């Protein structure tokens, strides 16, 4: 139970666009009702974090980012707190996966199973538990702030993790894999035999490719400008790959690869898992009639696509948004854990490098350069993988 006292922790504090992240001692408030304090074991770096740091998405500063995490429960706020194990109380020392999705459980969206659209009143939505040493309030970036030794999150954000699952690999379930797989299963509802194109082979894209494989899709075409990522995609279930930088992406090589892979038709589903504006260029032209374009990656606010409504209707094509894979944390994360434990979902293979908290800017640089599928920050140190070495 909560002692009512906060703690001092180390956290990576971002103070502005283009300013290197600093490791600072900050105050973390005690958990309130329906909140838990968790010691972070691993937090993967997501492109969403970088979108704030490079100004792609507008935000206020200072803030602590990191939202794709695992850890162990240290403290439970006063009040009735239950985890996602049906009928079982969440207990101190439970290992957990942490997601950025908070749900009140009682609003219209929650009652309809639309967790990502929750509109309920949750205290953490308006009051951050983080304060800088000088008393300045710190924003809890993307509802978690897990580039830190500890976090305070809402009970709905955590799912108990079996002790036999590696917390470093499992951190990817908090966002990347949850989002990519959810886009396939919840948003697109891919079926066996569907032709699927996944644009972008980072963590979200590889999660989508694995989910498409589990759904029985064929072919699965992985599209990425990086030869290394295209090769990696084949190991996770892609049947074909294409380089979008070759030819005209709206009419050239991509359409040829798809039609050759399918035996003559275009894709049933095109999932754009990256926020790069170029990834959307011509994506809808890769669809067969009745096909779906699923926009998963979050582009900048100024990015638009140009589609003629009459053409869209005539071809029975649709454009769907997929925030966080339309995920239901309490349902989807346990299902993904079981796929992983059964050997059907490779999480460890997606972790390219690990870094200590003090080395976080190098982790950010790896993601910016596109060198990794996922890199994971370990606030406690002792990386499970060799850390990346400087070139040269």
HUNORTA-V357544 format. One record per pair of residues at least 4 apart in sequence whose C-alpha atoms are under 7 Angstrom apart, sorted by the first residue. I is the first residue (numbers start at 1). J is the second residue. D is the distance in whole Angstrom. If there is no record, write none. Layout:
i:I j:J d:D
i:I j:J d:D
This chain:
i:1 j:75 d:6
i:1 j:76 d:5
i:1 j:77 d:6
i:1 j:78 d:6
i:2 j:30 d:7
i:2 j:31 d:7
i:2 j:75 d:6
i:2 j:76 d:5
i:2 j:77 d:5
i:2 j:78 d:6
i:4 j:30 d:5
i:5 j:29 d:7
i:5 j:30 d:5
i:6 j:27 d:7
i:6 j:28 d:5
i:6 j:29 d:4
i:6 j:30 d:4
i:7 j:27 d:6
i:7 j:28 d:5
i:7 j:29 d:7
i:8 j:25 d:6
i:8 j:26 d:6
i:8 j:27 d:5
i:8 j:28 d:6
i:9 j:25 d:6
i:9 j:26 d:6
i:9 j:27 d:6
i:9 j:28 d:7
i:9 j:149 d:6
i:9 j:150 d:7
i:10 j:23 d:6
i:10 j:24 d:6
i:10 j:25 d:5
i:10 j:26 d:6
i:10 j:148 d:6
i:10 j:149 d:6
i:11 j:23 d:5
i:11 j:24 d:6
i:11 j:25 d:6
i:11 j:26 d:7
i:11 j:147 d:6
i:11 j:148 d:4
i:11 j:149 d:6
i:12 j:21 d:6
i:12 j:22 d:6
i:12 j:23 d:5
i:12 j:24 d:6
i:12 j:64 d:6
i:12 j:147 d:6
i:12 j:148 d:6
i:13 j:21 d:6
i:13 j:22 d:5
i:13 j:23 d:6
i:13 j:24 d:7
i:13 j:62 d:7
i:13 j:63 d:6
i:13 j:64 d:5
i:14 j:21 d:5
i:14 j:22 d:7
i:14 j:61 d:7
i:14 j:62 d:6
i:14 j:63 d:5
i:14 j:64 d:6
i:15 j:19 d:6
i:15 j:61 d:5
i:15 j:62 d:4
i:15 j:63 d:7
i:16 j:61 d:6
i:16 j:62 d:7
i:17 j:53 d:5
i:17 j:54 d:5
i:17 j:55 d:6
i:18 j:53 d:7
i:18 j:54 d:6
i:21 j:361 d:7
i:23 j:358 d:7
i:25 j:133 d:7
i:26 j:130 d:7
i:26 j:131 d:6
i:26 j:132 d:5
i:26 j:133 d:5
i:27 j:130 d:6
i:27 j:131 d:5
i:27 j:132 d:6
i:27 j:133 d:7
i:28 j:129 d:6
i:28 j:130 d:5
i:28 j:131 d:7
i:29 j:129 d:5
i:29 j:130 d:7
i:31 j:35 d:5
i:31 j:36 d:5
i:31 j:37 d:6
i:31 j:76 d:6
i:31 j:77 d:5
i:31 j:152 d:6
i:32 j:77 d:5
i:32 j:78 d:6
i:33 j:77 d:5
i:33 j:78 d:5
i:33 j:79 d:5
i:34 j:77 d:6
i:34 j:79 d:6
i:34 j:80 d:7
i:34 j:81 d:5
i:34 j:154 d:6
i:34 j:155 d:5
i:35 j:76 d:6
i:35 j:77 d:5
i:35 j:152 d:7
i:35 j:153 d:6
i:35 j:154 d:4
i:35 j:155 d:5
i:36 j:73 d:7
i:36 j:75 d:6
i:36 j:76 d:5
i:36 j:77 d:6
i:36 j:152 d:6
i:36 j:153 d:6
i:36 j:154 d:6
i:36 j:155 d:6
i:37 j:73 d:6
i:37 j:74 d:5
i:37 j:75 d:5
i:37 j:76 d:6
i:37 j:150 d:7
i:37 j:151 d:6
i:37 j:152 d:4
i:37 j:153 d:7
i:38 j:71 d:6
i:38 j:72 d:5
i:38 j:73 d:4
i:38 j:74 d:5
i:38 j:150 d:5
i:38 j:151 d:5
i:38 j:152 d:6
i:39 j:71 d:5
i:39 j:72 d:5
i:39 j:73 d:6
i:39 j:74 d:6
i:39 j:149 d:6
i:39 j:150 d:4
i:39 j:151 d:7
i:40 j:70 d:6
i:40 j:71 d:4
i:40 j:72 d:7
i:40 j:146 d:7
i:40 j:149 d:5
i:40 j:150 d:5
i:40 j:379 d:7
i:41 j:70 d:6
i:41 j:71 d:5
i:41 j:167 d:7
i:41 j:378 d:6
i:41 j:379 d:6
i:41 j:380 d:7
i:42 j:69 d:5
i:42 j:70 d:5
i:42 j:71 d:7
i:42 j:167 d:7
i:42 j:168 d:5
i:42 j:171 d:6
i:42 j:376 d:6
i:42 j:377 d:6
i:42 j:378 d:5
i:42 j:379 d:7
i:43 j:66 d:6
i:43 j:67 d:7
i:43 j:68 d:5
i:43 j:69 d:4
i:43 j:70 d:7
i:43 j:146 d:6
i:43 j:147 d:7
i:43 j:171 d:6
i:43 j:376 d:5
i:43 j:377 d:5
i:43 j:378 d:7
i:44 j:68 d:5
i:44 j:69 d:6
i:44 j:171 d:6
i:44 j:172 d:6
i:44 j:374 d:7
i:44 j:375 d:6
i:44 j:376 d:4
i:44 j:377 d:6
i:45 j:49 d:7
i:45 j:66 d:7
i:45 j:374 d:7
i:45 j:375 d:6
i:45 j:376 d:6
i:47 j:51 d:6
i:48 j:52 d:7
i:49 j:53 d:7
i:49 j:65 d:6
i:49 j:66 d:7
i:50 j:54 d:6
i:51 j:55 d:6
i:51 j:56 d:5
i:51 j:57 d:5
i:52 j:56 d:6
i:52 j:57 d:5
i:52 j:58 d:7
i:52 j:59 d:6
i:56 j:300 d:5
i:57 j:300 d:6
i:62 j:138 d:6
i:62 j:139 d:6
i:63 j:138 d:5
i:63 j:139 d:4
i:63 j:140 d:6
i:63 j:141 d:6
i:64 j:138 d:7
i:64 j:139 d:6
i:64 j:140 d:6
i:64 j:141 d:5
i:64 j:145 d:5
i:64 j:147 d:7
i:65 j:140 d:7
i:65 j:141 d:4
i:65 j:142 d:7
i:65 j:145 d:5
i:65 j:146 d:6
i:65 j:147 d:6
i:66 j:141 d:7
i:66 j:144 d:7
i:66 j:145 d:5
i:66 j:146 d:4
i:66 j:147 d:5
i:67 j:99 d:6
i:67 j:100 d:6
i:67 j:142 d:6
i:67 j:144 d:5
i:67 j:145 d:6
i:67 j:146 d:6
i:68 j:98 d:7
i:68 j:99 d:6
i:68 j:171 d:6
i:68 j:172 d:6
i:68 j:174 d:4
i:68 j:175 d:5
i:69 j:97 d:6
i:69 j:98 d:5
i:69 j:146 d:7
i:69 j:171 d:4
i:69 j:174 d:6
i:70 j:96 d:6
i:70 j:97 d:4
i:70 j:98 d:6
i:70 j:167 d:6
i:70 j:170 d:7
i:70 j:171 d:5
i:71 j:95 d:6
i:71 j:96 d:6
i:71 j:97 d:7
i:72 j:93 d:5
i:72 j:94 d:5
i:72 j:95 d:4
i:72 j:96 d:6
i:73 j:92 d:5
i:73 j:93 d:5
i:73 j:94 d:5
i:73 j:95 d:7
i:74 j:92 d:5
i:74 j:93 d:6
i:75 j:92 d:6
i:81 j:89 d:7
i:81 j:90 d:7
i:81 j:155 d:7
i:82 j:88 d:7
i:82 j:89 d:5
i:82 j:90 d:5
i:82 j:155 d:7
i:83 j:88 d:7
i:83 j:89 d:6
i:83 j:90 d:5
i:83 j:155 d:6
i:83 j:158 d:7
i:83 j:159 d:6
i:83 j:160 d:7
i:84 j:159 d:6
i:84 j:160 d:7
i:84 j:330 d:6
i:94 j:160 d:7
i:95 j:160 d:6
i:95 j:161 d:5
i:95 j:163 d:7
i:96 j:158 d:6
i:96 j:159 d:5
i:96 j:160 d:4
i:96 j:161 d:5
i:97 j:158 d:6
i:97 j:159 d:5
i:97 j:160 d:6
i:97 j:161 d:6
i:97 j:171 d:6
i:97 j:174 d:6
i:98 j:157 d:6
i:98 j:158 d:5
i:98 j:159 d:7
i:98 j:174 d:5
i:99 j:157 d:5
i:99 j:158 d:6
i:99 j:174 d:4
i:99 j:175 d:6
i:100 j:142 d:6
i:100 j:143 d:5
i:100 j:144 d:6
i:100 j:157 d:6
i:101 j:116 d:6
i:101 j:157 d:6
i:102 j:154 d:7
i:102 j:156 d:6
i:102 j:157 d:6
i:103 j:110 d:7
i:103 j:115 d:6
i:103 j:118 d:6
i:103 j:156 d:6
i:104 j:118 d:7
i:104 j:120 d:5
i:104 j:121 d:7
i:104 j:122 d:7
i:105 j:110 d:5
i:105 j:111 d:7
i:106 j:110 d:6
i:106 j:111 d:6
i:107 j:111 d:6
i:107 j:118 d:7
i:107 j:119 d:6
i:107 j:120 d:5
i:108 j:112 d:6
i:109 j:113 d:6
i:109 j:114 d:5
i:109 j:115 d:6
i:109 j:117 d:6
i:109 j:118 d:5
i:110 j:114 d:5
i:110 j:115 d:5
i:110 j:118 d:6
i:114 j:118 d:7
i:115 j:327 d:7
i:115 j:328 d:6
i:116 j:323 d:7
i:116 j:326 d:6
i:116 j:327 d:7
i:123 j:127 d:6
i:124 j:128 d:6
i:128 j:138 d:7
i:128 j:139 d:6
i:128 j:140 d:6
i:129 j:152 d:7
i:130 j:137 d:6
i:130 j:138 d:5
i:130 j:139 d:7
i:130 j:140 d:7
i:131 j:135 d:6
i:131 j:136 d:6
i:131 j:137 d:5
i:131 j:138 d:5
i:132 j:136 d:5
i:132 j:137 d:6
i:132 j:138 d:6
i:140 j:144 d:6
i:140 j:145 d:5
i:141 j:145 d:5
i:144 j:151 d:7
i:144 j:153 d:6
i:145 j:151 d:7
i:146 j:150 d:7
i:146 j:151 d:6
i:148 j:379 d:6
i:149 j:379 d:5
i:153 j:157 d:7
i:159 j:330 d:7
i:161 j:165 d:7
i:165 j:170 d:7
i:166 j:170 d:6
i:167 j:171 d:6
i:169 j:347 d:5
i:169 j:348 d:5
i:169 j:351 d:7
i:170 j:347 d:7
i:172 j:176 d:6
i:172 j:177 d:6
i:173 j:177 d:5
i:173 j:178 d:5
i:173 j:333 d:7
i:174 j:178 d:6
i:175 j:179 d:6
i:175 j:324 d:7
i:176 j:180 d:6
i:176 j:203 d:5
i:176 j:204 d:5
i:176 j:207 d:7
i:177 j:181 d:6
i:177 j:203 d:7
i:177 j:204 d:6
i:177 j:207 d:4
i:178 j:182 d:6
i:178 j:324 d:7
i:178 j:325 d:7
i:178 j:327 d:7
i:178 j:333 d:7
i:179 j:183 d:6
i:179 j:204 d:6
i:179 j:324 d:4
i:179 j:325 d:4
i:180 j:184 d:7
i:180 j:204 d:4
i:180 j:205 d:6
i:180 j:207 d:5
i:180 j:208 d:4
i:180 j:325 d:6
i:181 j:185 d:6
i:181 j:207 d:5
i:181 j:208 d:5
i:181 j:211 d:5
i:181 j:325 d:7
i:182 j:186 d:5
i:182 j:187 d:7
i:182 j:325 d:4
i:182 j:326 d:6
i:182 j:327 d:6
i:183 j:187 d:5
i:183 j:188 d:6
i:183 j:208 d:7
i:183 j:296 d:7
i:183 j:322 d:6
i:183 j:325 d:4
i:183 j:326 d:7
i:184 j:188 d:5
i:184 j:189 d:6
i:184 j:190 d:6
i:184 j:208 d:6
i:184 j:211 d:6
i:184 j:212 d:6
i:185 j:189 d:5
i:185 j:190 d:6
i:186 j:325 d:7
i:186 j:326 d:6
i:187 j:322 d:6
i:187 j:325 d:7
i:187 j:326 d:6
i:188 j:294 d:7
i:190 j:194 d:6
i:190 j:212 d:7
i:190 j:215 d:7
i:191 j:215 d:6
i:191 j:216 d:7
i:191 j:217 d:6
i:192 j:215 d:6
i:192 j:216 d:4
i:192 j:217 d:5
i:193 j:216 d:6
i:193 j:217 d:5
i:193 j:218 d:5
i:194 j:217 d:5
i:194 j:218 d:6
i:194 j:268 d:6
i:195 j:217 d:6
i:195 j:218 d:5
i:195 j:219 d:5
i:195 j:220 d:6
i:195 j:267 d:5
i:195 j:268 d:5
i:195 j:269 d:6
i:196 j:217 d:7
i:196 j:218 d:7
i:196 j:219 d:6
i:196 j:220 d:5
i:196 j:221 d:6
i:196 j:267 d:6
i:196 j:268 d:6
i:196 j:269 d:5
i:196 j:270 d:6
i:197 j:220 d:6
i:197 j:221 d:5
i:197 j:222 d:6
i:197 j:267 d:7
i:197 j:269 d:6
i:197 j:270 d:5
i:197 j:271 d:6
i:198 j:205 d:6
i:198 j:209 d:7
i:198 j:221 d:6
i:198 j:222 d:5
i:198 j:223 d:6
i:198 j:270 d:6
i:198 j:271 d:5
i:198 j:272 d:6
i:199 j:222 d:6
i:199 j:223 d:5
i:199 j:224 d:6
i:199 j:271 d:6
i:199 j:272 d:5
i:199 j:273 d:6
i:199 j:279 d:7
i:200 j:205 d:5
i:200 j:223 d:6
i:200 j:224 d:5
i:200 j:272 d:7
i:200 j:273 d:5
i:200 j:274 d:5
i:201 j:205 d:4
i:201 j:206 d:5
i:201 j:222 d:7
i:201 j:223 d:7
i:201 j:224 d:6
i:201 j:229 d:6
i:201 j:230 d:7
i:201 j:233 d:7
i:202 j:206 d:6
i:202 j:373 d:5
i:202 j:374 d:7
i:203 j:207 d:6
i:203 j:373 d:5
i:203 j:374 d:6
i:204 j:208 d:6
i:204 j:273 d:6
i:205 j:209 d:6
i:205 j:273 d:5
i:206 j:210 d:6
i:206 j:233 d:6
i:206 j:236 d:7
i:207 j:211 d:6
i:208 j:212 d:6
i:209 j:213 d:6
i:209 j:236 d:7
i:209 j:237 d:6
i:209 j:238 d:6
i:210 j:214 d:6
i:210 j:236 d:6
i:210 j:237 d:6
i:210 j:345 d:7
i:211 j:215 d:6
i:212 j:216 d:6
i:212 j:217 d:5
i:213 j:217 d:6
i:213 j:237 d:6
i:219 j:239 d:6
i:219 j:261 d:6
i:219 j:262 d:6
i:220 j:238 d:5
i:220 j:239 d:5
i:220 j:240 d:6
i:221 j:238 d:6
i:221 j:239 d:6
i:221 j:240 d:5
i:221 j:241 d:5
i:222 j:230 d:6
i:222 j:233 d:7
i:222 j:238 d:6
i:222 j:240 d:6
i:222 j:241 d:5
i:222 j:242 d:6
i:223 j:230 d:7
i:223 j:241 d:6
i:223 j:242 d:5
i:223 j:243 d:6
i:223 j:244 d:6
i:224 j:229 d:7
i:224 j:230 d:6
i:224 j:242 d:7
i:224 j:243 d:6
i:224 j:244 d:6
i:225 j:243 d:5
i:225 j:244 d:6
i:225 j:245 d:6
i:226 j:230 d:6
i:227 j:231 d:6
i:228 j:232 d:6
i:229 j:233 d:6
i:230 j:234 d:7
i:230 j:241 d:6
i:232 j:236 d:7
i:233 j:237 d:7
i:233 j:238 d:6
i:234 j:238 d:5
i:234 j:239 d:6
i:242 j:254 d:6
i:242 j:257 d:7
i:244 j:249 d:6
i:244 j:254 d:7
i:246 j:253 d:7
i:247 j:252 d:6
i:247 j:253 d:6
i:248 j:252 d:5
i:248 j:253 d:7
i:249 j:253 d:7
i:249 j:254 d:6
i:249 j:282 d:6
i:250 j:281 d:7
i:250 j:282 d:4
i:250 j:283 d:7
i:250 j:285 d:6
i:251 j:255 d:6
i:252 j:256 d:6
i:253 j:257 d:6
i:254 j:258 d:6
i:255 j:259 d:6
i:255 j:266 d:7
i:255 j:286 d:6
i:256 j:260 d:6
i:257 j:261 d:6
i:258 j:262 d:6
i:258 j:266 d:6
i:258 j:267 d:7
i:259 j:263 d:6
i:259 j:264 d:5
i:259 j:265 d:5
i:259 j:266 d:5
i:260 j:264 d:6
i:265 j:288 d:6
i:266 j:286 d:6
i:266 j:287 d:5
i:266 j:288 d:5
i:267 j:286 d:6
i:267 j:287 d:5
i:267 j:288 d:5
i:267 j:291 d:7
i:268 j:287 d:6
i:268 j:288 d:6
i:268 j:291 d:4
i:268 j:292 d:6
i:269 j:287 d:7
i:269 j:291 d:6
i:269 j:292 d:5
i:269 j:293 d:6
i:270 j:287 d:7
i:270 j:292 d:6
i:270 j:293 d:5
i:270 j:294 d:6
i:271 j:293 d:6
i:271 j:294 d:5
i:271 j:295 d:6
i:271 j:296 d:7
i:272 j:279 d:7
i:272 j:280 d:7
i:272 j:294 d:6
i:272 j:295 d:5
i:272 j:296 d:6
i:272 j:297 d:6
i:273 j:295 d:7
i:273 j:296 d:5
i:273 j:297 d:4
i:274 j:279 d:7
i:274 j:297 d:4
i:274 j:298 d:7
i:275 j:297 d:4
i:275 j:298 d:5
i:275 j:299 d:4
i:276 j:299 d:6
i:277 j:299 d:6
i:277 j:303 d:7
i:284 j:293 d:6
i:287 j:291 d:5
i:287 j:292 d:7
i:289 j:315 d:5
i:289 j:316 d:6
i:289 j:317 d:6
i:290 j:315 d:6
i:290 j:316 d:5
i:290 j:317 d:5
i:291 j:317 d:5
i:291 j:318 d:7
i:292 j:317 d:6
i:292 j:318 d:5
i:292 j:319 d:6
i:293 j:318 d:6
i:293 j:319 d:5
i:293 j:320 d:6
i:294 j:319 d:6
i:294 j:320 d:5
i:294 j:321 d:6
i:294 j:322 d:7
i:295 j:320 d:6
i:295 j:321 d:5
i:295 j:322 d:6
i:296 j:321 d:6
i:296 j:322 d:5
i:296 j:323 d:6
i:299 j:303 d:6
i:308 j:312 d:6
i:309 j:313 d:6
i:310 j:314 d:6
i:311 j:315 d:6
i:312 j:316 d:6
i:312 j:317 d:5
i:312 j:318 d:7
i:313 j:317 d:7
i:322 j:326 d:6
i:327 j:332 d:6
i:328 j:332 d:6
i:329 j:333 d:5
i:330 j:334 d:7
i:331 j:335 d:7
i:332 j:336 d:6
i:333 j:337 d:6
i:334 j:338 d:6
i:335 j:339 d:6
i:336 j:340 d:6
i:337 j:341 d:6
i:338 j:342 d:6
i:339 j:343 d:6
i:339 j:344 d:5
i:339 j:345 d:5
i:340 j:344 d:6
i:340 j:345 d:4
i:340 j:346 d:6
i:350 j:373 d:6
i:350 j:374 d:6
i:351 j:373 d:7
i:351 j:374 d:5
i:351 j:375 d:6
i:351 j:376 d:7
i:352 j:372 d:6
i:352 j:373 d:6
i:352 j:374 d:6
i:352 j:375 d:6
i:353 j:375 d:5
i:353 j:376 d:6
i:353 j:385 d:6
i:353 j:386 d:7
i:353 j:387 d:6
i:353 j:388 d:6
i:354 j:375 d:5
i:354 j:376 d:5
i:354 j:377 d:6
i:354 j:378 d:7
i:354 j:383 d:6
i:354 j:385 d:6
i:354 j:386 d:7
i:354 j:387 d:5
i:355 j:359 d:6
i:355 j:360 d:7
i:355 j:363 d:6
i:355 j:376 d:6
i:355 j:377 d:5
i:355 j:378 d:6
i:355 j:383 d:6
i:355 j:387 d:6
i:356 j:360 d:7
i:356 j:377 d:6
i:356 j:378 d:5
i:356 j:379 d:6
i:356 j:381 d:5
i:357 j:377 d:6
i:357 j:378 d:6
i:357 j:379 d:5
i:359 j:363 d:7
i:360 j:364 d:6
i:360 j:377 d:7
i:361 j:365 d:6
i:362 j:366 d:6
i:363 j:367 d:7
i:363 j:375 d:6
i:364 j:368 d:6
i:365 j:369 d:6
i:366 j:370 d:6
i:366 j:371 d:5
i:366 j:372 d:6
i:367 j:371 d:6
i:367 j:372 d:6
i:378 j:383 d:6
